[in-house]
Amino acid sequence: QVQLVESGGGLVQAGDSLRLSCTASGRTFSSETMGWFRQAPGKEREFVAAVWWSGGSRYYSDSVKGRFTISGGNAKNTVYLQMNSLKPEDTAVYYCAVKTNKYGSRSALSEYDYWGQGTQVTVSS
């Protein structure tokens, strides 16, 4: 059974940075995709970023491109989301997730098989 545990959330001011961590266990990872999603109050959960576990290409939503960086995997059991220049609209619960099927959309929630419990990020103006 795969377990994902996020950490690193908190309350920051606009313009600050945070680094989220997602530690995975319960499975040997090789070709999976690790993704970060977020859900703001009253909104649907949305894609933020994804990376192939073995390293290589990274993918971002337009709203975070240039500000957020996903890293990790590649024989390590932790994936990170470095968030810079945070904005109040980044306020949400952030979730990491694992997609085991190497095909399919990296940004679609339905493609991900395992989810963490989430960590709250609050950005004040």
Kinemage of the C-alpha trace (Angstrom):
@kinemage 1
@onewidth
@group {chain A} dominant
@subgroup {mainchain}
@vectorlist {calphas} color= white
{ca gln a 1} P 0.000 0.000 0.000
{ca val a 2} L 1.462 3.321 -1.077
{ca gln a 3} L 1.546 6.037 1.528
{ca leu a 4} L 2.238 9.692 0.798
{ca val a 5} L 2.922 12.219 3.520
{ca glu a 6} L 3.128 15.929 2.757
{ca ser a 7} L 4.781 18.519 4.944
{ca gly a 8} L 6.076 22.073 4.776
{ca gly a 9} L 2.885 24.065 4.563
{ca gly a 10} L 2.270 27.160 6.612
{ca leu a 11} L 1.278 30.799 6.748
{ca val a 12} L 3.444 33.229 4.787
{ca gln a 13} L 3.191 36.689 3.296
{ca ala a 14} L 2.875 37.507 -0.368
{ca gly a 15} L 6.270 37.307 -2.049
{ca asp a 16} L 7.637 34.742 0.387
{ca ser a 17} L 8.744 31.198 -0.394
{ca leu a 18} L 7.861 27.761 0.926
{ca arg a 19} L 9.082 24.272 0.130
{ca leu a 20} L 6.663 21.398 0.368
{ca ser a 21} L 7.848 17.820 0.745
{ca cys a 22} L 6.100 14.582 -0.123
{ca thr a 23} L 7.583 11.382 1.250
{ca ala a 24} L 6.448 8.161 -0.389
{ca ser a 25} L 6.581 4.636 0.989
{ca gly a 26} L 5.129 1.182 0.419
{ca arg a 27} L 6.328 0.618 -3.124
{ca thr a 28} L 9.450 0.693 -5.248
{ca phe a 29} L 9.040 3.563 -7.643
{ca ser a 30} L 10.480 3.555 -11.137
{ca ser a 31} L 8.245 4.813 -13.924
{ca glu a 32} L 5.549 6.548 -11.930
{ca thr a 33} L 4.645 10.193 -12.174
{ca met a 34} L 4.560 12.292 -9.042
{ca gly a 35} L 2.188 15.210 -9.063
{ca trp a 36} L 1.225 18.140 -6.901
{ca phe a 37} L -2.351 19.414 -6.863
{ca arg a 38} L -4.101 22.061 -4.816
{ca gln a 39} L -7.608 22.858 -3.721
{ca ala a 40} L -8.711 26.298 -2.619
{ca pro a 41} L -11.879 26.799 -0.556
{ca gly a 42} L -14.942 26.451 -2.718
{ca lys a 43} L -12.950 25.409 -5.768
{ca glu a 44} L -12.142 22.169 -7.491
{ca arg a 45} L -8.811 20.466 -7.007
{ca glu a 46} L -6.412 21.546 -9.726
{ca phe a 47} L -3.122 20.422 -11.180
{ca val a 48} L 0.015 22.282 -10.131
{ca ala a 49} L 3.069 20.315 -11.252
{ca ala a 50} L 4.310 16.839 -12.125
{ca val a 51} L 7.575 15.018 -12.635
{ca trp a 52} L 8.461 11.535 -13.826
{ca trp a 53} L 9.861 9.580 -10.888
{ca ser a 54} L 12.984 8.641 -12.824
{ca gly a 55} L 13.711 12.290 -13.463
{ca gly a 56} L 13.551 14.295 -16.626
{ca ser a 57} L 10.693 16.400 -17.843
{ca arg a 58} L 8.706 18.510 -15.480
{ca tyr a 59} L 5.280 19.951 -16.109
{ca tyr a 60} L 3.554 22.972 -14.595
{ca ser a 61} L 0.242 24.704 -14.740
{ca asp a 62} L 0.326 28.122 -16.320
{ca ser a 63} L -0.559 29.751 -13.012
{ca val a 64} L 2.647 28.587 -11.302
{ca lys a 65} L 5.085 28.317 -14.193
{ca gly a 66} L 8.210 30.327 -13.467
{ca arg a 67} L 7.482 30.507 -9.728
{ca phe a 68} L 7.219 26.876 -8.615
{ca thr a 69} L 9.736 24.073 -9.139
{ca ile a 70} L 9.080 20.368 -8.682
{ca ser a 71} L 12.053 18.153 -7.934
{ca gly a 72} L 13.076 14.889 -6.348
{ca gly a 73} L 12.254 11.309 -7.196
{ca asn a 74} L 14.982 9.592 -9.181
{ca ala a 75} L 15.760 6.901 -6.583
{ca lys a 76} L 14.863 9.179 -3.694
{ca asn a 77} L 11.601 8.697 -1.852
{ca thr a 78} L 10.781 12.391 -1.540
{ca val a 79} L 9.444 14.891 -4.025
{ca tyr a 80} L 9.584 18.608 -3.378
{ca leu a 81} L 7.637 21.622 -4.519
{ca gln a 82} L 9.613 24.823 -4.170
{ca met a 83} L 7.205 27.748 -4.238
{ca asn a 84} L 8.606 31.224 -4.758
{ca ser a 85} L 6.942 34.614 -5.142
{ca leu a 86} L 3.820 33.322 -3.470
{ca lys a 87} L 0.546 35.121 -4.066
{ca pro a 88} L -2.673 35.161 -2.046
{ca glu a 89} L -4.312 33.165 -4.834
{ca asp a 90} L -1.865 30.326 -4.105
{ca thr a 91} L -3.688 29.753 -0.818
{ca ala a 92} L -4.964 26.175 -0.831
{ca val a 93} L -4.499 22.709 0.537
{ca tyr a 94} L -1.684 21.114 -1.441
{ca tyr a 95} L -1.731 17.398 -2.185
{ca cys a 96} L 0.859 15.114 -3.664
{ca ala a 97} L -0.218 12.141 -5.723
{ca val a 98} L 1.185 9.173 -7.625
{ca lys a 99} L 0.193 8.126 -11.128
{ca thr a 100} L 1.231 4.548 -11.853
{ca asn a 101} L 0.070 4.372 -15.450
{ca lys a 102} L 2.792 5.828 -17.628
{ca tyr a 103} L 0.203 6.798 -20.205
{ca gly a 104} L -2.583 9.277 -19.826
{ca ser a 105} L -2.698 12.907 -18.830
{ca arg a 106} L -0.261 14.107 -16.163
{ca ser a 107} L -2.633 16.880 -15.166
{ca ala a 108} L -5.848 14.881 -14.786
{ca leu a 109} L -6.882 14.049 -11.233
{ca ser a 110} L -8.532 10.843 -12.386
{ca glu a 111} L -5.192 9.474 -13.631
{ca tyr a 112} L -3.647 9.475 -10.154
{ca asp a 113} L -3.947 6.394 -7.987
{ca tyr a 114} L -2.638 7.454 -4.593
{ca trp a 115} L -3.021 10.692 -2.659
{ca gly a 116} L -1.569 12.248 0.437
{ca gln a 117} L -3.613 13.883 3.154
{ca gly a 118} L -2.688 17.423 2.116
{ca thr a 119} L -0.877 20.348 3.696
{ca gln a 120} L -2.302 23.845 4.096
{ca val a 121} L -0.596 26.807 2.469
{ca thr a 122} L -1.918 30.242 3.352
{ca val a 123} L -0.528 33.383 1.715
{ca ser a 124} L -1.539 36.685 3.238
{ca ser a 125} L -1.538 39.947 1.297
